[in-house]
Amino acid sequence: MVLQAPDPLSRAGLAGLVEKDPGMEIVEDWNDSDVAVVAADRLRHDVVSRLRRAADATGKPVVLVVSELNEGELLTAVECRVVAVLPRQALTEERLRHCIRTAVAGGGVIPPSLVGELLKHVERLQREVLAPNGLNASGLTAREIDVLRLLADGKETPEIAAELCYSERTVKNVLYGVTHRLNLKSRSHAVAYAMRAGVF
């Protein structure tokens, strides 16, 4: 893992917490790591810039150890590949290791006090941005979901058209639209995308 902290003392303290675990090794290059642990007092502009550059360059998940974080900063952190947030006042050896293991495994850890705020933001996004455009959190419209669900059931274009009372051209246009808009390679890729998004 990569370990970044605002000062040498903080870095040494965090390193001491993780180095006792033989499965955790600290490296200097983000490209050589599975995860980054970044400590900061606040999510200031310089920290966000560093996280964004690293996210763009490597895409590695980040565990953020932070003294204070509000809702807006949480959303910025998520955009920067932060998958685990550990408040500094709650920092323990076991919690830090748990956050690191969870991040490496593809999961996330968010303090309960911030989960409610994140859910409110997702609901607001759904209500104000997605729903007015006929979309849901998956980025698919109801029509696209209906077509993809039938496609996943093994139905061909004429069967889908007949079942949904669409023309075959409409079905083809729906499939072209979803694959083009979401940059998917094929119909089966679109079905896989919908299944991973949990829409059916």
N, C-alpha and C positions, 0 to 999 in steps of 0.2 A: 504494500500500500504506500501511497504518497502521504506525507504528513506535513501540513502547513499550519503555522501558528503566527500570531502577531509579534511574538518576542521569543528569545531563546529559552527562557524559563518555562513558558507555557508549552513550547515544543518538547522540551525535556520531560515535563510532567506527563504529557500525553504519550510520549514514546515509552516512558516507564510503565504505563498502564497496559500497553499492548505487547511490549517485547517479552513479557513473561510467558506469553502463549507461543509455543514453538511453531504453530501454523501461521503465524502472522509475522511478516517481514517488511521492514520499512525500506523503500527504495526512493531514489531522487527523481526519476523520470516517470511522468504520468503514463507514458506508453508501456512501461514495464510493470504497471500495477493493475490490480483488479478493481481497486476502489481508492478514493482519496478521502482523507480526514482533514477537514479544514476548520480551524478554530478562529473565532472572531468575537469581538465585543458586540458589534452591531453589523448588520449587512450594509456597510457603506459602499459608496460608488466604486472604490478601488477593489474591494472584495468581489463585488458583482462583476466587474470587468474581468478580473482574473478567472472567476468561475466560468463566465461566458466563453472566454478564449479557450479554456481547457475543455469545456463541453463541446465546442465546435471542432476542436482539434482531435479529441480522443473519444468523446462520448462516454467516459467512465462515470459510474455513479459516485455521488459525493455524500459523505456523512458530515453534517454541519454541527459543530459544537459552538453554541452561541449564548451570550449573556442575555440578549433581549431580541425578540422577533415579533413583529406585528403581522396582521393579515396581509397587507400589501407586500411586505417583505417576504412572507411565506410564498406567495404566488411567484414573485421574482426568483426566489430560491428554487422552486420547482422547475421553472423555465431553464435554470442553469444546471439541471440534472441532480439537484439535491433530492435524495430519496429517504434520508433519515435526518431528523432534527433532534439534537440532544441538548436540552438547556444546561448551561454550565453549572447551575446550582444543583442539578440532579445527577451530575457526572459521577459515575463510579466505574471501577474496572469492569465489572460484569456488564453494566449497561452499554459501555463503549464497545466492548467486544460483541455484544448482542447486535448492536446497530451495524457494526462492520460485517458480521456474518450475514445478517439479513440483507444488507445492500449487495453483497457479493452474490447471494442466492437469487437476486432479482426482486426482493421485497422492499417494503418501506416501513419506516417508524416515524410517527408524528405524535407529539404530546397531545393528550386528550383535550387540553385547553385550546389547541389550534384546530383540531378536527372539526369542531362545530363551525368555525369560521370558514374553513375550506369547503365544507358542505354547503354553507350559505352561498358562497361564491359560485359553486357549480350550479346550484339551483337558479341563481340570478343569470348565469350564462345561458342556461337552458331556456329560461323564460324570455330574456331580452334579446338574445342573439340567435340561438338555434331554432326555437319554435316559430318565430316570425318568418323564418326562411324555409319552413317545412322540414327541418332537420332534427335529429336527436343527437345524443352524445357520440354516437358512432360515426356521425357525418353522413348518414344515409337517410333518405326520405322514406315515408311509409310505402310509396309505390316501389321504390328500389328494394326494400326489404321483402315485400310480397313476391317480387319477381325472383330475387335471389333464393328465397325459401323454397319456391317451387323448383328452381334449378338444382338446388341441393337435394331435392327429392328425386332427381334423375329425369325430370320432365324436359322435353325438347321445346323449342320456340313455339311451334303450333299449339302444343298442349297448354303451355303457359298462357298464350294469348286467349285460347278458348276458355280456360278456367277463370281468368281475370276479366274477361270480356274486353280485351284490348285487341288491336290489330297486331299482326306479326311485326310490322314495321315499328309500332310503339314499343314492343318488347325489346326489339333490337336496339332502338334508340335509348331505352332505359339502361340496357346493359353497356352500350357504348358510353353513355354519359357517366355512369358510375366508374367504369374502368379508366376513362380518360381523366375525370376530375380527381380521383384518388391515386392516379399513377399506378394502376394495377396492370399486370401483364396479360391476363386472360380472364375468361368467365370463371374458371376454377379458382383462380387467385382471388376474384371478387367474393366467391362463396366462402373461401377460407378467411378472408378479411371480416366478413359479416359474422362468421362463427366465432372468431377470436374476440370480436367486439361484443359478443353475447346477445345479439339481437334475435337469434333463434337457436 
